[in-house]
Amino acid sequence: MISVLNLIRCPFLSTSHNKDKQIGHATRALSTIESIKKDLNTRILQLSQKKSFHPALSPFVNEANKLLLSPDAKRIRGIFPVLIGKVLNLDYEAALLKGIILELLHFTSLIHDDFIDDHRQRR
């Protein structure tokens, strides 16, 4: 389990032994984040494959899915609840669901900006 305090303290460690520890902590943290991101992407892909929308919306939904499933997606919002859940020893699936919900809420705001308001440029 990742300790938030260890992640916060790492930059302030100074001895070479502690630097090795720091690198170890950072490597484990990045590995954990990548694993969470992979889980989020897998679940979001599964959700996106459900075809429960009106056929007239198909072009819109297809375009939105391209953005939602973009490999460039950082999933920062979705990663936070899962990391917090790990630190607090909460159920992983429940935390992952909260992360998915945050990602989808963020995505709907992007859809609104991009398609509804026709603002293609990010702030």
Salt bridges, closest charged atoms under 4 A:
GLU63 OE1 - LYS66 NZ 3.98
GLU93 OE1 - ARG43 NH2 2.88
GLU103 OE1 - ARG75 NH1 3.46
ASP113 OD2 - ARG123 NH2 3.12
ASP114 OD1 - ARG122 NH1 2.78
ASP117 OD2 - HIS112 ND1 3.30
ASP118 OD1 - ARG120 NE 3.89
